[in-house]
Amino acid sequence: MYRQTRNPAAGADAPFVRDHRRVIEVVGEGEAAAPPDQADIVLGAVTEETSLHQAQSRNTADVSRIIQALRQLGIPPENMQTVAYRIEPQYRYEDGKPIFLGYRVTHLLQITVRDMNRTGLIVDAAVASGANSVTNIRFSVSQPAVYYDRALSLAVADARRKASVIARSLGVAVQDIPFHVEEQPRAPEPSPLLAVAYESPAAAAPVQPGEIRIRAAVKAEFAY
């Protein structure tokens, strides 16, 4: 077997010899725009009292009102999940000595919203019912494979285009079908994230989901 080592400076898209074949190796990339069709909202109640019993009781009442309000808006129980519950003693320090102030109870829920048009309405209803912590709204796609397949197809087409460009530059003819194609590892797809902090909204929060970009890449080898 004869193998010619490529010049590292040439990069990934370059010609070389493998198994007595002259080869052009390229990396093709593709991207598909996906409109988000669901949102995950993390919100809840943070309560501070001198007594732990009082802090827990108030917090439980606030979260119960939030859940009831969301149920009235049509959010089913399976789309509401506790993601954080913390009890933390609170102190202030004077001359390096801790002075106990009371307790902070935090109860956060993750709400999955299927109707994107109601995201702002749901946030505002929760805030009006006692939610004083809205940490983020994360948008996602319920069926990402559909868009990934589209991006993968575009990546293959991009690889063929790149191989043709390199071949024309060399003045050679390249085979249209690669003899080897390898899907590249997928990096985590960033999703639009909206950090929010509400006090008393006068109107529905203007939530804008934007688009999610789903990417794919392949390494392909073409003989020429």
C-alpha positions in Angstrom: 0.0 0.0 0.0 1.4 3.4 -1.0 0.3 6.4 1.0 1.5 9.9 0.4 1.6 12.1 3.5 -0.1 15.4 3.0 1.4 18.7 3.8 -0.2 19.7 7.1 -0.4 23.3 5.9 -2.7 22.2 3.1 -5.6 21.7 5.5 -8.4 19.2 5.3 -9.4 20.0 1.7 -6.5 18.7 -0.3 -5.4 16.0 -2.8 -3.3 13.0 -1.9 -2.7 9.4 -2.7 -4.4 6.4 -0.9 -4.3 2.8 -2.0 -2.8 3.7 -5.4 -5.7 6.1 -5.9 -5.3 9.9 -6.2 -7.7 11.3 -3.7 -9.2 14.7 -2.9 -10.4 14.8 0.7 -12.9 17.5 1.7 -15.1 18.4 4.6 -18.6 19.4 3.6 -20.9 21.5 5.8 -24.6 22.0 5.9 -27.0 24.0 7.9 -30.8 24.0 8.2 -32.9 26.7 9.9 -35.6 25.3 12.2 -38.4 27.3 13.7 -38.7 26.4 17.4 -41.9 24.7 18.2 -41.6 24.3 22.0 -40.2 26.3 24.9 -38.9 25.2 28.3 -39.4 27.9 30.9 -37.8 27.7 34.3 -39.7 29.8 36.9 -40.9 29.6 40.4 -41.0 31.2 43.9 -38.2 32.3 46.2 -39.4 33.0 49.8 -37.6 34.4 52.8 -38.8 34.3 56.3 -37.3 34.2 59.8 -39.0 30.8 60.5 -38.4 27.8 58.3 -42.0 26.7 58.8 -43.2 30.1 57.6 -40.9 30.1 54.6 -42.0 26.7 53.5 -45.6 27.4 54.0 -45.5 30.6 52.0 -43.5 29.1 49.3 -45.8 26.1 49.0 -48.8 28.4 48.7 -47.1 30.5 46.0 -46.1 27.5 43.9 -49.5 26.0 44.3 -51.1 29.2 42.9 -48.6 29.2 40.0 -49.4 25.6 39.2 -53.2 26.3 39.4 -52.9 29.3 37.1 -50.9 27.2 34.5 -53.4 24.4 34.7 -56.2 26.9 33.9 -54.2 27.9 30.8 -54.2 24.3 29.6 -50.7 23.2 30.7 -51.0 19.5 31.6 -49.3 18.1 34.8 -46.7 16.2 32.7 -45.4 19.4 31.3 -44.6 20.8 34.7 -41.6 19.4 36.6 -39.7 20.5 39.7 -36.1 21.2 38.7 -34.9 22.8 41.9 -35.9 22.9 45.6 -33.5 24.5 48.0 -33.6 25.5 51.7 -30.8 27.9 52.6 -30.1 29.6 55.9 -29.4 33.3 55.5 -26.8 35.3 57.4 -25.3 38.7 57.6 -21.9 39.3 59.1 -20.8 41.9 61.6 -17.2 42.1 62.7 -16.7 38.7 61.0 -19.4 37.1 63.1 -22.5 35.5 61.4 -25.9 36.8 62.5 -28.7 34.5 61.6 -31.5 36.2 59.6 -33.8 33.3 58.6 -34.4 31.0 55.7 -34.7 31.2 52.0 -36.8 28.5 50.2 -36.5 28.2 46.4 -38.9 26.1 44.3 -38.4 26.2 40.6 -40.5 24.5 37.9 -39.7 23.7 34.3 -42.7 24.4 32.1 -42.8 22.9 28.6 -44.9 25.0 26.3 -46.1 23.5 23.0 -47.9 26.6 21.7 -45.2 29.1 21.0 -47.7 32.0 20.7 -48.7 31.6 24.3 -45.2 31.7 25.8 -45.4 35.3 27.0 -48.9 34.8 28.3 -47.9 31.8 30.3 -44.9 33.6 31.8 -47.0 36.6 32.8 -49.7 34.4 34.3 -47.1 32.7 36.5 -45.7 36.0 37.6 -49.2 37.4 38.4 -49.8 34.2 40.5 -46.7 34.6 42.6 -43.6 33.6 40.6 -40.8 36.0 41.4 -38.0 34.0 39.7 -38.0 33.4 35.9 -34.5 32.2 35.2 -34.6 31.5 31.5 -36.7 30.5 28.5 -35.1 28.0 26.2 -36.5 27.3 22.7 -36.1 24.0 21.0 -37.4 21.8 18.2 -39.4 18.7 19.0 -38.2 16.7 16.0 -34.6 17.9 15.3 -33.9 14.8 13.2 -36.0 16.2 10.3 -33.8 19.3 10.1 -30.6 17.4 10.7 -31.2 15.1 7.8 -31.7 18.3 5.7 -28.4 19.7 6.9 -26.7 16.4 6.3 -27.9 16.3 2.7 -26.6 19.9 2.2 -23.2 18.8 3.7 -22.8 16.1 1.2 -23.7 18.5 -1.7 -21.1 20.9 -0.2 -18.5 18.2 -0.2 -19.1 17.4 -3.8 -18.9 21.1 -4.7 -15.6 21.6 -2.9 -14.1 18.5 -4.6 -15.1 19.8 -8.0 -13.6 23.2 -7.3 -10.3 21.6 -6.2 -10.3 19.3 -9.3 -10.9 22.2 -11.7 -8.0 24.1 -10.1 -5.8 21.1 -10.6 -7.0 20.6 -14.2 -8.2 17.1 -13.5 -11.5 15.2 -13.6 -12.9 14.0 -10.3 -15.4 11.2 -9.9 -18.8 12.5 -9.0 -19.5 9.9 -6.3 -17.1 9.7 -3.3 -15.7 6.3 -2.4 -15.7 7.1 1.3 -18.0 9.4 3.3 -17.8 9.8 7.1 -20.2 11.7 9.2 -18.4 14.1 11.5 -19.3 14.3 15.2 -22.1 16.7 16.0 -21.4 19.6 18.3 -24.2 20.5 20.7 -26.7 22.8 18.9 -27.1 26.1 20.5 -30.7 27.0 21.2 -32.0 30.5 21.6 -32.0 31.5 25.2 -33.9 34.4 26.7 -32.9 35.4 30.2 -35.7 37.2 31.9 -36.4 39.0 35.2 -40.0 40.2 35.7 -41.5 42.5 38.3 -45.1 43.5 37.4 -45.6 43.3 33.6 -48.4 45.5 32.3 -48.8 43.5 29.1 -47.9 40.1 27.8 -44.1 39.6 27.6 -42.9 40.1 24.0 -41.1 36.8 23.7 -39.3 36.2 20.3 -38.2 32.6 19.7 -36.1 33.3 16.5 -34.6 30.3 14.7 -32.5 27.4 15.6 -29.6 26.5 13.3 -29.0 22.8 13.0 -25.6 21.9 11.5 -24.1 18.8 10.0 -20.7 17.9 8.5 -19.2 15.1 6.5 -15.7 14.1 5.4 -15.7 12.7 1.9 -12.9 11.3 -0.3 -13.2 11.6 -4.1 -10.9 9.8 -6.6 -9.5 11.7 -9.6 
